[in-house]
Each structure stands twice: as structure tokens, then as C-alpha cells.
């Protein structure tokens, strides 16, 4: 008799509705790459999540599991989630969240519903130290209810320990991976190039921590010296209107285009010459990895987060100080004026991406955590202690 596949429910935490983000991109790759003979992935969807979870389920080819919003308090939410987990016969609950907070209820629901393993992946650095009570709750939740904890970069791990109170010995760093295959051609590409035009692209969420305001101030200096430069801002977010107003104030309206959310963003990367991503802080920086996989040179910041693991200054990209618009402008101008440096950094970046950040490697390590947690529960019963995992890859 063929054993039943382990039923895996992805539980993405979206603090704000938005079209697409790094968590969704990570889940898309993970869901597509899992061995479907061993795992049956499902995706939780709540009305407040916005349209991205439906899009994710369709693109990943997995079933969407709707969860109505509970009108009551904590007890009602806990009851509703327990009922859903039992009804769907979930074996593994995998929570994906930008930062610490909100894991206690789903983790407790999973334990009460008899879910065999619960994991949490953190995708963002913890921007500020939580109050002592919250740190204690986080620590107890991870000690008692969560079988494995994943951080997508070393900096994410450090901030979870120092700012969120998570026990270091239960955190494993598994860096994001990417499929290095060339992206499909964009169905609706960028406008035709002007003679001699050099194109810069930003791809990502339009929010303060992404540093787009720094990029725009740098672009004002770039365009003043190189008027043949044109920039495309691809993405959406809470600061879009403010950033468009800043671009107009800086006199960039004719040289900077805001394209909004594009599902073919990675394909559009192949149509620019330079990718700029200069955040204030970052969890991992998957967009930089995508740019490198596409063979595009990157200008990025030395922000806390995974960028320090990805970009080697002067070898696979150019790294500038956080928040430094003048340094960002100098780095961009250097690449605008030097096609050979663009070619060299782009080729080196792609080689590093293929060698160190493959999707296969990431999925193998996540799958190993699933299997270790399931094996531990089978051996010790439903009240088994959480899986103890090493702190690093």
C-alpha cells in the first residue's frame, strides 16, 4: 500500500495587503520544487491577505485553503484554526513571516489539532527590540510549540536572538535559493530605447525600508551628469504616491517611470542594464539574487540582512553605505559610463548565484527539516520535544 503523502500547509503572514513580495516568491519556488510524491502542499488564505495568495496558489499549482476571519478574540481564532487543521488533516504547518510576532496562536492550534510538525521561517531582520514580555513569549513558543526555526540570513538570525528573544540553538540559517534559468520574455516589455540610452531598474516593494527615496536622490545627481539614463521603478507599496511626488520634486518625471506591480518583473530585468537596490535594512534581498541570475550588475547597500551574504563588493556588484545618496550616485555613474565593468560584474554575479544559491540546495535543506521533525514525532509521540537543529548551515 502506497503511504499517504505528508500534507503541508503554508501559512504566510502578510502584515499589509500588497500584490507580491519576497515571501510569496520564496513560497512559489519552494512549492514548485517539492517532491509531490512525498508532500502535498496547501496554501492558507485569509480575506485580509489580499490577492497575492490566490496568484501564488495558481502559479504554484497548489490548492488554496480559505480561512474565514474570526469576529471573536483569541479563543475564537484558535478554535477556527484548530478546526481547519483537523479538517484538512495537516501533517506539517510551515509559517512564513517577515518578523517575530503572531506565531503563538497558529503554533498552539497546530499542537492542539495534532499536527505532527510546526516550522517557522523568518524573512526579515527584526527592526527594533521587542518588549521583555514579547521576547519571553517568543522564547516559550519556540521552545515548547515549534519544531524548527529557519532564518533566511545570518543577520536575520542575529536580530531574532537579540531583538526578539528567540533561542539561538533552535535557529537554522537556510539562505534563499533561485532557479538560475533565464526568465521568459516579458509579454509587455519596456518602451523602445532611445539612442545611447542606459537603463537602470528598481524591482521591489515601495516602502521606507527599501530605500527608494535614497535611490531617487541619487538619480537626480546621475541624470544631471548623464541625461541619457532612464530608470524604471517596478513595484508597488504604501509609499508609491510619496515617491512619485519626490521624483517630480527632483525634476525626474521625464527620466523615471513608475510601472507598478508587474508579475513578469524578472523578465523585465533582462531589459535594463543595471539593477539598483539600496535598502535601509533587508531580510535577504531575493531581488538582488534575481538580478545576478539574469546577469545584471547590481548596486546595493551594506544594509543589515542577507545582502552581505550575496554581494561581494567589486566582484559581484558595487556596495555603498546605507542611506548615502552621493555614494549611490557615484556607483551608478561608474556603471553607466563603463560597459566593461557592467559586463564583468554581471557575469561574476551570475556565476556566484549558480554556484552558491541554487533552488535545489535550498529545497533539499528545507525538506530535510520536514523529515527530521516528522521522524522525531513518530519516534516520541505527539508530545515530543521540538527538533534541535544547528545554528548554521
C-alpha positions, 0 to 999 in steps of 0.5 A, a space after each residue: 500500500 502506497 503511504 499517504 503523502 505528508 500534507 503541508 500547509 503554508 501559512 504566510 503572514 502578510 502584515 499589509 495587503 500588497 500584490 507580491 513580495 519576497 515571501 510569496 516568491 520564496 513560497 512559489 519556488 519552494 512549492 514548485 520544487 517539492 517532491 509531490 510524491 512525498 508532500 502535498 502542499 496547501 496554501 492558507 488564505 485569509 480575506 485580509 491577505 489580499 490577492 497575492 495568495 490566490 496568484 501564488 496558489 495558481 502559479 504554484 499549482 497548489 490548492 488554496 485553503 480559505 480561512 474565514 476571519 474570526 469576529 471573536 478574540 483569541 479563543 475564537 481564532 484558535 478554535 477556527 484554526 484548530 478546526 481547519 487543521 483537523 479538517 484538512 488533516 495537516 501533517 506539517 504547518 510551515 509559517 512564513 513571516 517577515 518578523 517575530 510576532 503572531 506565531 503563538 496562536 497558529 503554533 498552539 492550534 497546530 499542537 492542539 489539532 495534532 499536527 505532527 510538525 510546526 516550522 517557522 521561517 523568518 524573512 526579515 531582520 527584526 527592526 527594533 527590540 521587542 518588549 521583555 514580555 514579547 521576547 519571553 513569549 517568543 522564547 516559550 513558543 519556540 521552545 515548547 510549540 515549534 519544531 524548527 526555526 529557519 532564518 533566511 540570513 545570518 543577520 536575520 538570525 542575529 536580530 531574532 536572538 537579540 531583538 526578539 528573544 528567540 533561542 539561538 540553538 533552535 535557529 537554522 540559517 537556510 539562505 534563499 535559493 533561485 532557479 538560475 534559468 533565464 526568465 521568459 520574455 516579458 509579454 509587455 516589455 519596456 518602451 523602445 530605447 532611445 539612442 545611447 540610452 542606459 537603463 537602470 531598474 528598481 524591482 521591489 516593494 515601495 516602502 521606507 525600508 527599501 530605500 527608494 527615496 535614497 535611490 531617487 536622490 541619487 538619480 537626480 545627481 546621475 541624470 544631471 551628469 548623464 541625461 541619457 539614463 532612464 530608470 524604471 521603478 517596478 513595484 508597488 507599496 504604501 509609499 508609491 504616491 510619496 515617491 512619485 511626488 519626490 521624483 517630480 520634486 527632483 525634476 525626474 518625471 521625464 527620466 523615471 517611470 513608475 510601472 507598478 506591480 508587474 508579475 513578469 518583473 524578472 523578465 523585465 530585468 533582462 531589459 535594463 542594464 543595471 539593477 539598483 537596490 539600496 535598502 535601509 535594512 533587508 531580510 535577504 534581498 531575493 531581488 538582488 539574487 534575481 538580478 545576478 541570475 539574469 546577469 545584471 550588475 547590481 548596486 546595493 547597500 551594506 544594509 543589515 540582512 542577507 545582502 552581505 551574504 550575496 554581494 561581494 563588493 567589486 566582484 559581484 556588484 558595487 556596495 555603498 553605505 546605507 542611506 548615502 545618496 552621493 555614494 549611490 550616485 557615484 556607483 551608478 555613474 561608474 556603471 553607466 559610463 563603463 560597459 566593461 565593468 557592467 559586463 564583468 560584474 554581471 557575469 561574476 554575479 551570475 556565476 556566484 548565484 549558480 554556484 552558491 544559491 541554487 533552488 535545489 540546495 535550498 529545497 533539499 535543506 528545507 525538506 530535510 527539516 520536514 523529515 527530521 521533525 516528522 521522524 522525531 514525532 513518530 519516534 516520541 509521540 505527539 508530545 515530543 520535544 521540538 527538533 534541535 537543529 544547528 545554528 548554521 548551515 
